[in-house]
Amino acid sequence: MSSIRKKIFAILLLFVVNHLSFVVYSQELNCSVQVLSPQFQNTADKKIFQTLQQSIYEFVNNRKWTNDVFQTDERIECSIVISVTDKPSSDEFKGSIQVQVRRPIYKTSYHSLLFNYNDNNLQFKYVEYQPLEFVESSFTSNLTSVLAFYVYMII
């Protein structure tokens, strides 16, 4: 086999292995996320709430929380709604978080509501475009700790 063919074969093999590992090890959650900020809709800060929503969505849905293997249709369906009511400083937020969870009923198209909770005392710091980091063994931020707490409750 020529050297070019070997390189092409290696690249294709690498692509297939990466693609298969993604399919086999899909994440546990299929979570919709909304960040509501009715008091700040007419301000220049509106964009920060959109990036916060996207960051939370990616943090919750793209992270592998357990070693369990879930098929795409077995992912736990949930929704997180964060309502921001106060912004004491440029990176501090206060408000509430509502978490709803429903699980698919095995071998049916039905879902069962499992958990519905509204926490009216949410406080966190968020800097736009800064990645949301979480380390299981230590505290990094209130936002990621609260999100991780509810994710583990869901799972």
N, C-alpha and C positions, 0 to 999 in steps of 0.2 A: 504494500500500500504506500502510495506516495506521501510525502510529508504534508502536502496541502490537504489531501483526503483525510489524513489522520487528524489534522487540526479541525476540519469541518465536522468530522465524526465526533470529536471530543466536545465541540461547542454544542452540537445537537444533543448529545447525551446529557450534557450539563443542563440544557434547557428542559429536557424531558424530566430529569430527576427533580429539578426545582419545581416544575409544574405539578408533578405527581405529589410531592411533599405538601404543596399548598392544598391540594384537593383532600388528601388524607387527614391533615391536621387543621381543619377549619376551626374557627373560633367558636365560643360557646353562645354568644349573644347576637341577636338581631334586634338592636335597640334604636328606636327613633329618639332624637334629642331636639328639644326646643328651648331656646333662651328667649324669654319674653322680657321686654323692657319698655312698657308703655309710657313711663314718665320721661324717657330719654329718646323718644322717636324723632323729635324735632331738633336734636342736637347733633353736633359733629361727632359725638361718640357712638353713633349708631353702628358704625363698621366694627367696632371692637366686640359688640355682641354677636355679630355674624361670625367673626373668627373664633370667638369663645365657643359658640355652638358647634362649629366644625371641629375644633380641637377636642371637645368632649366626645363628639361622635366617634372620631378616630380613636381616642383613648379607650373608650368602652368596647367598641366593636372590633378593633384590629389587634387587641392584646389577647394573648392566650393565657387565660386565668387559671386553668387546671391542666393536668396531664391527660384528661379524658379526651376521647375522640368523638366528635359530633359530625354527623352528616349535615349538609346545608339545611335540609328540611327538619332537622332535629334541633336547630338552634332555638334558644329560649327567646320568645318575643317579649319585649318590654318597651316602656317609654319613660323618658326622663324629661320633666318640664321644670326649668329653673326660671323663676320670676324675680327679676332684680327690681327692688323697690328703693334702694338707696345706694349712692356712690360717694362715700365719705372722702375718698382721695382718688387720684388717677388710676391706682391699681387695686383699690379695695372695693368690695361689693357686698351688699347685704340683700337678703331676700328670702325666698322659700324654694324648696325642691319637692316635687311630687314624683313618686316612683310607682309605676304600675307594671305588673308582671302577669303574663298568661303563658301557659305551657300547652303544647300540642298534646292531645290525647292519642295514645299509641294506636297506630293503624286506622286513624279516622281523620276527617278533615275538621274536627271540632277542636276548640281550645277551652281551657279552664282558667278562670281568673284566680290567681293565687295570692296576690299581694297588692295592696293599694295603700300608700302612706304619703302623708303630706307633712313635711318638716318646715315650720314657719321661722326657724331660727338658723338660717344658713349665712355664714360669713366666710369670705375667702378673698385671696389676693390672686390677681391674674394680670400678667403683662402680655400685651398683644404680641403674637408670633413666637412667644417663648414656649418651648415644648412642655407638655404636661408630663412630669416625671413621677414615677412611683417605685418605691423600694419596699418590699414586704416587711423587712426587718427594721425599718427606721422611718421616722416622720420626715416627709419632704415638703408637703404643703397641705393645707386644710382641704382644698378643693379635691385633690387626687385621693386623699384619705377618705373623704366622705363618699366620693364616687366608688372607690374600691370597697368600702363597707357595704354599700347597697348592692354592688355586683356580687360580692360573696354571699349576701343575704339571698339574692336571686338564685344563685347557683346552688 
